[in-house]
């Protein structure tokens, strides 16, 4: 097995003056105002994140609603609630923190509802949503969740993030093989433009993919007319079975598979996220919108990778525009919920998958670097063998995609990684407490 030495980072090369090096010497560099900070690459990154969210995860909501016997009005209200909640929190938190805060609904939470929604009265389901939201708000706003997350070895968190991202990048390869015209167009344009104009690599990949889809006739005609969504209020009721079967697992997967990786995504991109504000803020929006059908509002993990890296903008202080653009995109889609979902579904899945895959390459690279070469970002701090082994186990389990007791692989990846780390370190002489 060979090892490679990471290339020196520009912000650690004394010959190169960067925004990061100035920040290290003088403190954080204030982010410019929204107008000055705006760029095509950041806006495109935000809109690509919206497209990825609606062309895949929304199908899980539609399927769960169908299996649960929800009416068209209830289903539309559900889509409206998660879209508006994601949009408002994304815009407000991005502007407040000057960080690209990408929020979304809980995709694993929606998957958990498949086959479960129809077992309870919908008012009991809404009550379960509300209890999970209040619990997430208490854990987030109090700082308990942040403290628990801070106690986890950074290699394990990076491995969790890499395990969440890797299947999507691999999926892009599979889609490219299945739709070679789109796949080749996206990949070639991304690599070529990445060499000459990195900021516009994702935009070039998206445009090339659209052209290829139009040429091959893979774009279908939208089947729905444009109409404003009407939210429907459902008064929450509470049932013990729904609390045990929905609230508890929904809370676990939202915190572990969404908020945890979402915070780590921001950290891995060089930000210092305020877990109380971000987790508490999204949970508050979730609680307010639960009676309209919102099953979870939280930090995004996958789509955040599209907006937090250099593909959005080389200047980290200007990437928050991607969060604002993403939030505005959610608000637009939420306003016309059921109608615009049909428009997104007219886009070939291969285009969405391949563009998302290339847009996540940078985030995946950073996560893998944090897993196996943390010394690249923390000089002189070599990872212990126990931390590396725990990180590898976390990566393997998270990437596996297993579902145990209706809880997804991200949660079990953290459980396995922390258990292994504890077994390998607790009680060893010289191990730090």
Secondary structure, DSSP 8 states (H G I E B T S, - for coil): ---------GGG-TT---HHHHHHHH-------HHHH--HHHHHHHHHHHHHIIIIIHHHHHHHHHHTT--HHHHHHHHHHHHHHHHHHHHHHHHHHTS---EEE-HHHHHHHTTTGGGS-HHHHHHHHHHHHHHHHHHHHTSHHHHHHHTS-HHHHHHHHHHHHHHHHHHHHHHHHHTHHHHHHHHHHHHHHHHH-GGGHHHHHHHHHHHHHHHHT------S---------------HHHIIIIIIHHHHHHIIIIIHHHHHHHHHTT----HHHHHHHHHHHHHHHGGGT---EEE-SHHHHHHHSTTT-SSGGGTHHHHHHHHHHHHHHHHTHHHHHHHHHTS-HHHHHHHHHHHTHHHHHHHHHHHH-GGGTSTT----HHHHHHHHHHHHHHHHT--BTTB-HHHHHHHHHHHHHHHHHTT-TT---
